[in-house]
Amino acid sequence: MKLTIEYKILDLSKRILCISDIHGNLTVFQKLLEKVNYNKNDILILLGDMIEKGNQSLKCVQYIMQLQLENEVYVICGNCETLWEEIVDDSKTNELYRYMNFRKDSIIWEMVREISVDIFTIEDLMYALPLIRERYHNELQWLKSLPIILDIPQMTFVHAGLQTSVLEENKAEECLKTDAFLDQPSSFDKYVIVGHWPVVNYCKVRPSCNPIIDEVHKKIAIDGGNKVKNEGQLNVFIINNLMQFSYDCYEETLKIKVSKDQEESSHSINISWYDNIIEIINEEGNMYFVKHKSSGHSFWISKDEVFIKSDGSHCYDYTNYNLSLKQGEEVLVYKENKDAYFVKKNGIMGWMKK
């Protein structure tokens, strides 16, 4: 894929709203814009991965295309948006068919349903593709036209990351798929704002879905894990006059009130999927006592949170962090066991004891 860069000079007296990884979650995207009172005086920048994983990908694209006609909206390409290539290229039909069998919440499935074609075999898909290309020509051309980098004098916007400040020397694939950008040794002269990698993956002690600002290396990560993490949220990173930063978020889940005060954990660990190898040391009932390989931290974990692969034992996303809570506060609830609720307060997740 060819690297494309869009250079712009923006009016910094306006409020800039930056959102990444909507993932076909149009309802939450619209409610987030409403929450922050988005209007025609704002500049909206979308960092890619608008589609896939949610069930409103096509409507999300169409909604954003209309927004661009009415307001000042800049959209860059994410790795999910490159699916247009497989839809328009007959040589990639086999690859597209395998992908469709893997991911049922996809823009291609939404297109198939709208043209009322059943896809059971690759021959069915070959029949449907010309119809899709004709009906959704404008949407596919729009996806194709998205730049990979948006650069303004004050900062750079890219979906996943950069390897160098010399923008033209970056590779398109790395801009779209660099994982753990904040952990890379690169440093920049002006802020680089990215999505792609849920920020909770960076958290080693307590899990947070809030944007992370690395002032030393000039990097900002804003992906709240919407539609990727069970406890994810859709973030908006706000750039106000004089380059002042703030953020807000939106998610839909149950809220409850805290029944009693709770102190924060003095020691805790947060484990994400890319660093989740553990050693099982002991077991008792439905619990394992395990040791996290990379950190050496030991803890008890439910057996249904552990799975085995060829390289050993692993655990799903896990934390033993207890939030600091005050009676009467509201928290978001995601799951519970006999002893506690797993909740979120101000973007930070942890356990609330019953």
C-alpha positions as CSV (number, residue, x, y, z in Angstrom):
1,M,0.0,0.0,0.0
2,K,1.3,3.4,-0.9
3,L,2.1,6.0,1.8
4,T,-0.1,9.0,1.5
5,I,0.3,12.2,3.5
6,E,-2.1,15.1,3.8
7,Y,-0.6,18.4,5.0
8,K,-3.0,21.0,6.5
9,I,-2.9,24.2,8.5
10,L,-5.8,24.2,10.9
11,D,-7.3,27.2,12.8
12,L,-6.2,26.5,16.3
13,S,-8.7,29.0,17.7
14,K,-11.2,26.2,17.1
15,R,-11.6,23.2,19.3
16,I,-10.1,20.0,17.8
17,L,-11.8,16.7,18.6
18,C,-9.8,13.6,17.9
19,I,-11.4,10.1,18.0
20,S,-10.0,6.7,17.0
21,D,-11.3,3.2,16.7
22,I,-15.0,3.6,16.4
23,H,-15.2,0.1,15.1
24,G,-18.7,0.3,13.6
25,N,-20.2,1.5,16.9
26,L,-22.1,4.4,15.4
27,T,-24.6,4.8,18.2
28,V,-21.9,5.3,20.8
29,F,-19.9,7.6,18.4
30,Q,-23.0,9.8,18.0
31,K,-23.7,9.9,21.7
32,L,-20.1,10.9,22.4
33,L,-20.3,13.8,19.9
34,E,-23.5,14.9,21.6
35,K,-21.9,14.6,25.0
36,V,-19.1,17.0,24.1
37,N,-21.5,19.3,22.2
38,Y,-19.9,18.8,18.9
39,N,-20.9,21.6,16.4
40,K,-19.9,23.2,13.1
41,N,-17.3,25.4,14.9
42,D,-15.3,22.3,15.8
43,I,-12.6,20.4,13.8
44,L,-13.2,16.7,14.0
45,I,-10.2,14.3,13.3
46,L,-10.8,10.5,13.0
47,L,-7.8,8.3,13.4
48,G,-9.0,5.3,11.4
49,D,-10.6,1.9,12.3
50,M,-14.1,3.3,11.9
51,I,-15.3,-0.1,10.7
52,E,-15.2,-3.8,11.7
53,K,-16.0,-5.5,15.0
54,G,-19.2,-3.5,15.5
55,N,-22.5,-4.1,13.6
56,Q,-22.9,-0.5,12.2
57,S,-19.8,-0.3,10.0
58,L,-21.6,0.7,6.8
59,K,-23.8,3.2,8.4
60,C,-20.8,4.6,10.3
61,V,-19.0,5.2,7.0
62,Q,-22.0,6.8,5.4
63,Y,-22.6,9.0,8.5
64,I,-19.0,10.2,8.5
65,M,-19.0,10.9,4.7
66,Q,-22.1,13.1,5.3
67,L,-20.3,14.8,8.2
68,Q,-17.4,15.7,5.9
69,L,-19.8,17.4,3.5
70,E,-21.2,19.6,6.2
71,N,-18.4,20.2,8.7
72,E,-14.6,20.4,8.9
73,V,-13.8,16.7,9.3
74,Y,-10.5,15.0,8.5
75,V,-10.3,11.2,8.3
76,I,-7.2,9.0,8.1
77,C,-6.9,5.3,7.2
78,G,-6.7,2.6,9.8
79,N,-5.8,-1.0,9.1
80,C,-9.5,-2.0,9.1
81,E,-10.2,0.4,6.3
82,T,-7.9,-1.4,4.0
83,L,-10.6,-4.1,3.6
84,W,-11.7,-2.1,0.5
85,E,-8.8,-3.6,-1.3
86,E,-10.1,-7.2,-0.9
87,I,-13.6,-6.1,-1.9
88,V,-12.5,-4.6,-5.2
89,D,-9.7,-6.9,-6.2
90,D,-10.8,-10.3,-7.7
91,S,-7.4,-11.8,-7.0
92,K,-8.1,-11.4,-3.2
93,T,-11.6,-13.1,-3.2
94,N,-10.3,-16.2,-1.4
95,E,-8.7,-14.1,1.2
96,L,-11.9,-12.1,1.6
97,Y,-14.0,-15.2,1.9
98,R,-11.8,-16.6,4.7
99,Y,-12.0,-13.2,6.5
100,M,-15.8,-13.3,6.3
101,N,-15.9,-16.7,7.9
102,F,-13.7,-15.4,10.7
103,R,-15.4,-12.0,11.3
104,K,-19.2,-11.9,11.2
105,D,-19.4,-8.2,12.3
106,S,-18.0,-6.6,9.2
107,I,-18.9,-4.0,6.6
108,I,-18.8,-6.6,3.9
109,W,-21.5,-8.7,5.6
110,E,-23.6,-5.5,6.0
111,M,-23.3,-4.9,2.3
112,V,-24.2,-8.5,1.5
113,R,-27.3,-8.3,3.7
114,E,-28.5,-5.0,2.1
115,I,-28.3,-6.5,-1.4
116,S,-30.1,-9.6,-0.2
117,V,-27.6,-12.2,-1.3
118,D,-26.9,-15.3,0.8
119,I,-23.2,-16.2,1.1
120,F,-22.6,-19.9,1.8
121,T,-19.8,-20.6,-0.7
122,I,-17.0,-18.7,-2.4
123,E,-19.1,-18.9,-5.6
124,D,-21.9,-16.9,-3.8
125,L,-19.3,-14.3,-2.9
126,M,-18.1,-14.1,-6.5
127,Y,-21.6,-13.5,-7.6
128,A,-22.2,-10.8,-5.0
129,L,-19.0,-8.7,-5.4
130,P,-19.9,-7.0,-8.7
131,L,-23.2,-6.0,-7.2
132,I,-21.5,-4.6,-4.1
133,R,-18.9,-2.7,-6.1
134,E,-21.7,-1.1,-8.1
135,R,-24.0,-0.2,-5.2
136,Y,-21.3,0.9,-2.9
137,H,-19.0,2.6,-5.4
138,N,-18.9,5.9,-3.5
139,E,-18.2,4.3,-0.1
140,L,-15.4,2.2,-1.5
141,Q,-13.8,5.1,-3.4
142,W,-14.0,7.2,-0.2
143,L,-12.2,4.5,1.8
144,K,-9.6,4.2,-0.9
145,S,-9.0,8.0,-0.8
146,L,-8.2,8.2,2.9
147,P,-4.7,9.5,3.6
148,I,-2.5,7.5,6.0
149,I,-1.0,10.5,7.7
150,L,-2.5,13.9,8.5
151,D,0.2,16.4,9.4
152,I,-0.2,20.0,10.8
153,P,2.6,22.2,11.9
154,Q,1.9,21.5,15.5
155,M,1.4,17.7,15.5
156,T,0.9,14.6,13.4
157,F,-2.0,12.2,13.3
158,V,-1.6,8.6,12.3
159,H,-3.5,5.4,13.1
160,A,-0.9,3.2,14.7
161,G,2.5,4.9,14.8
162,L,5.6,6.3,13.0
163,Q,9.2,5.1,12.8
164,T,10.7,8.4,12.0
165,S,9.9,12.2,12.0
166,V,10.7,12.3,8.3
167,L,7.2,11.4,7.3
168,E,8.0,10.4,3.8
169,E,10.4,7.8,5.0
170,N,7.7,5.8,6.9
171,K,6.2,2.7,5.5
172,A,2.4,2.6,5.1
173,E,2.1,-0.9,6.7
174,E,3.9,0.3,9.8
175,C,1.8,3.4,10.1
176,L,-1.3,1.2,10.0
177,K,-0.2,-1.7,12.2
178,T,2.5,-0.7,14.7
179,D,1.7,-2.3,18.0
180,A,2.6,-0.7,21.4
181,F,3.8,2.5,19.8
182,L,4.4,4.1,23.2
183,D,6.8,1.3,24.1
184,Q,8.9,1.9,21.0
185,P,12.2,3.8,21.5
186,S,11.3,6.5,19.0
187,S,11.0,10.1,20.0
188,F,9.6,13.1,18.1
189,D,9.9,16.9,17.9
190,K,6.1,17.4,18.0
191,Y,3.3,15.3,19.3
192,V,2.2,12.2,17.3
193,I,-1.4,11.1,18.1
194,V,-2.4,7.5,17.5
195,G,-5.1,5.0,18.1
196,H,-5.0,1.3,17.2
197,W,-3.5,-0.1,20.4
198,P,-5.9,0.0,23.4
199,V,-4.3,2.1,26.1
200,V,-5.1,-0.4,28.8
201,N,-2.5,-2.7,27.2
202,Y,0.2,-0.3,28.5
203,C,-1.0,-0.5,32.1
204,K,1.1,-2.7,34.3
205,V,-0.4,-1.9,37.8
206,R,-3.9,-0.6,37.4
207,P,-6.0,-0.8,34.2
208,S,-7.1,2.5,32.6
209,C,-8.9,3.2,29.4
210,N,-8.0,6.9,29.4
211,P,-5.7,8.5,26.9
212,I,-1.9,8.5,27.7
213,I,0.3,11.5,27.1
214,D,4.1,10.9,26.9
215,E,5.5,14.4,27.2
216,V,9.1,13.3,26.9
217,H,8.8,11.4,23.6
218,K,5.9,13.5,22.3
219,K,3.5,10.6,21.8
220,I,-0.3,10.5,22.6
221,A,-2.3,7.2,22.6
222,I,-6.1,7.6,22.7
223,D,-7.7,4.2,21.9
224,G,-10.0,3.3,24.8
225,G,-10.6,-0.2,23.6
226,N,-14.1,0.4,22.2
227,K,-15.5,-2.9,20.8
228,V,-12.1,-4.6,21.4
229,K,-12.1,-4.9,25.2
230,N,-15.2,-5.9,27.2
231,E,-14.7,-2.9,29.4
232,G,-13.6,-0.5,26.6
233,Q,-14.8,3.0,26.0
234,L,-14.8,5.4,23.1
235,N,-12.5,8.3,23.9
236,V,-12.4,11.8,22.4
237,F,-9.1,13.7,22.8
238,I,-9.8,17.4,22.9
239,I,-7.2,20.0,21.8
240,N,-8.3,23.5,22.9
241,N,-6.9,27.0,22.3
242,L,-3.1,27.3,23.0
243,M,-2.7,23.5,22.6
244,Q,-4.3,22.6,25.9
245,F,-5.3,18.9,26.2
246,S,-8.3,17.3,27.8
247,Y,-10.5,14.2,27.1
248,D,-13.9,12.7,27.5
249,C,-15.5,9.3,26.8
250,Y,-18.7,7.5,26.3
251,E,-19.9,3.9,26.9
252,E,-23.1,2.1,27.6
253,T,-23.3,-0.2,30.5
254,L,-25.0,-0.6,33.9
255,K,-24.3,1.9,36.7
256,I,-24.6,1.2,40.4
257,K,-23.9,3.2,43.6
258,V,-21.0,2.3,45.9
259,S,-22.5,1.0,49.2
260,K,-19.4,1.5,51.4
261,D,-16.0,3.2,51.4
262,Q,-13.1,1.1,50.0
263,E,-9.3,1.8,50.1
264,E,-7.1,1.5,47.0
265,S,-4.8,-1.6,46.6
266,S,-1.3,-0.9,47.8
267,H,0.1,-3.5,45.4
268,S,-1.5,-4.7,42.3
269,I,-0.9,-6.0,38.8
270,N,-2.6,-5.6,35.4
271,I,-2.1,-8.2,32.7
272,S,-3.0,-7.8,29.1
273,W,-3.2,-10.4,26.3
274,Y,0.2,-9.7,24.7
275,D,2.1,-10.4,28.0
276,N,0.0,-13.0,29.7
277,I,2.2,-16.1,30.2
278,I,1.8,-17.5,33.7
279,E,3.1,-20.5,35.7
280,I,0.6,-22.5,37.7
281,I,2.1,-23.1,41.1
282,N,-0.9,-24.4,43.1
283,E,-4.6,-24.9,43.0
284,E,-7.5,-24.9,45.4
285,G,-11.1,-25.5,44.4
286,N,-11.8,-23.4,41.4
287,M,-8.8,-21.2,41.9
288,Y,-5.1,-21.3,40.7
289,F,-2.2,-19.7,42.5
290,V,0.0,-18.5,39.6
291,K,3.1,-16.5,38.8
292,H,3.2,-14.0,36.0
293,K,6.3,-14.9,34.0
294,S,7.5,-11.4,32.9
295,S,6.9,-9.5,36.2
296,G,7.3,-12.3,38.8
297,H,4.1,-11.2,40.5
298,S,2.1,-14.1,42.1
299,F,-1.6,-14.1,42.7
300,W,-4.8,-16.2,42.9
301,I,-7.0,-16.4,39.8
302,S,-10.1,-18.2,38.8
303,K,-9.5,-21.3,36.7
304,D,-11.9,-20.1,34.0
305,E,-9.5,-17.1,33.5
306,V,-6.7,-19.5,32.5
307,F,-6.1,-21.2,29.2
308,I,-3.4,-23.5,27.8
309,K,-1.5,-22.9,24.5
310,S,1.5,-24.7,23.0
311,D,3.9,-22.3,24.7
312,G,2.4,-22.8,28.2
313,S,-0.3,-21.4,30.4
314,H,-1.9,-18.0,29.8
315,C,-4.5,-15.9,31.4
316,Y,-7.1,-13.5,30.0
317,D,-6.9,-9.8,30.7
318,Y,-6.7,-9.7,34.5
319,T,-6.1,-7.4,37.4
320,N,-6.3,-7.7,41.2
321,Y,-6.5,-4.0,41.6
322,N,-9.1,-2.7,44.1
323,L,-10.4,0.8,43.4
324,S,-10.5,3.7,45.8
325,L,-14.2,4.3,46.4
326,K,-16.5,6.4,48.5
327,Q,-20.0,5.5,49.5
328,G,-22.6,7.0,47.2
329,E,-20.3,7.3,44.1
330,E,-21.6,5.8,40.9
331,V,-19.5,3.2,39.0
332,L,-19.9,1.2,35.8
333,V,-20.3,-2.5,36.3
334,Y,-19.0,-5.2,33.9
335,K,-19.1,-8.5,35.8
336,E,-19.3,-9.9,39.3
337,N,-18.3,-12.9,41.4
338,K,-19.4,-14.0,44.8
339,D,-17.1,-11.6,46.5
340,A,-16.9,-8.5,44.3
341,Y,-17.9,-6.5,41.3
342,F,-15.6,-5.5,38.4
343,V,-16.2,-1.8,37.9
344,K,-14.9,1.3,36.3
345,K,-14.6,4.8,37.8
346,N,-13.3,7.8,35.7
347,G,-11.9,5.4,33.1
348,I,-10.0,3.3,35.7
349,M,-11.0,-0.3,36.3
350,G,-10.8,-2.5,39.3
351,W,-12.7,-4.5,41.9
352,M,-15.3,-3.3,44.3
353,K,-15.8,-5.7,47.2
354,K,-19.3,-6.6,48.2
